[in-house]
Amino acid sequence: MTESKTAAVDIIGGGLAGSEAALALAERGVRARLFEAKPLWFSPAHKNAGYAEIVCSNSLKSTAETTASGALKNELDALGCRLLRIARQSSVPAGSALAVNRDEFSARVTAAVEACDNIERVNAVVTEIDPERLTLVCAGPVCHDGLARSLAKLTGESALYFFDAAAPIITADCIDMSRAFFGARYGKGDDDYLNCPMTKDEYLAFYDALVSAERAVEKTGEVFEGCMPVEVMAARGVDALRFGPLRPVGFRDAGKPYAVLQLRRENAEGSLFNMVGFQTNLKFGEQKRVFSLIPALKNIEIVRYGVMHRNTFINAPVAINGDLRLKKHPNVFVAGQLCGVEGYVESIATGLVAALNAYRVLNDAETVMPPRETVLGALLHYITQPNGDFQPMNANFGILPYIDGVKKSERKRAYYDRSASAVREWVQKMGDCGV
């Protein structure tokens, strides 16, 4: 293996992505300077002074081989992921999911970081990114305002967002096409939209369930400015949605539906659809229950739930390449939820990819991107492709290249097997500057 240059890599943020990146680089003989604001400054979401603090659910999702999360974990194992090993050492019973004791997990990661001579730990609130230094920005979705301002300068003010206001994304396979039809209102847009009509009785049943459904957070003023949740709009009156996102007009050949939900293609393959105008703050279980009352979506499969909360992230398609480097400042990598992915394992994965590519830069090797047949490669491809309405994405099979000639019941297993084969071949091809 080529000996690494001795210049240190700066890593800003000791969360999941930053901790994984620091350990991965240190193991390769690279000196990493890991900057962590705690305990000098805590974000509103953090309370533990240790590294890799998990602040929401303690679940790292499924390990099953018929899930995208299971496939992603398998890919990370092939890449030598450190935090996944620690997660398994800290696991608690959770069926087919990998759930952890949060405090134990953080303590084990902290111990691993502190035991590593190649990691220099710096407690400091970083408010300025030096674009001349090789730097991994892994500060998370509630990073310090000063750091966010610095990142905005590097990416362009319009490329940094400060909250999620996202509608659910669903799979094409779950849609009952006998209850839906393609076409844009007034013919504007050809077949860009898939429309889900409702009768009056169907709409009223949906409406009653929507306005009485349980919300995730009741007070959301800052987040919802200029972007109203569908349930809040509905609460203004029984016909509010019919004059808004569900207006039943402009469909010349569709009879006279009482209300129409429009779905917009989320990717070029048409395997995912976005529920147009359905930004929501309902709890995840409520979203599935309520939206399945729309006849065409009775078997709804949501791959990314609607969210409305503070969440700093970059407009990845505009700001970064698939290797996670800023287009304007190639010495700076962005990883974790800040780069436009959602989920704990996804954050760990991007931290590892950023570290692998930083290591390759130090060794004068070309940066790499996992193949699209892997969940990780498909995720990085998704967040960096042109998207006029970009929102963060998590791991799901809908973003992978479609597999033809496979029964629907066997398709998820086929995706898993293909990703497993692709990641093995990729690791072998990376050679000396690989894992």
Secondary structure, 3 states (H helix, E strand, C coil): CCCCCCCCEEEECCCHHHHHHHHHHHHCCCCEEEEECCCCCCCCCCCCCCCCCCCCCCEEEECCCCCHHHHHHHHHHHCCCHHHHHHHHCEECCCCEEEECHHHHHHHHHHHHHCCCCEEEEECCCCCCCCCCCEEECCCCCCCHHHHHHHHHHHCHHHEEEEEEECCEEEHHHCCHHHCEECCHHHCCCCCEEEEEECHHHHHHHHHHHHHCCECCCCCHHHHCCCCCHHHHHCCCCCCHHHCCCCCCCCCCCCCCCEEEEEEECCCCCCEEEECCCCCCECHHHHHHHHCCCHHHCCCCEEECCEEEEEEEECHHHHECCCCEECCCCCEEECHHHHCECCHHHHHHHHHHHHHHHHHHHCCCCCCCCCCCCHHHHHHHHHHCCCCCCCCECCCHHHCCCCCCCCHHHHHHHHHHHHHHHHHHHHHHHHHHCC
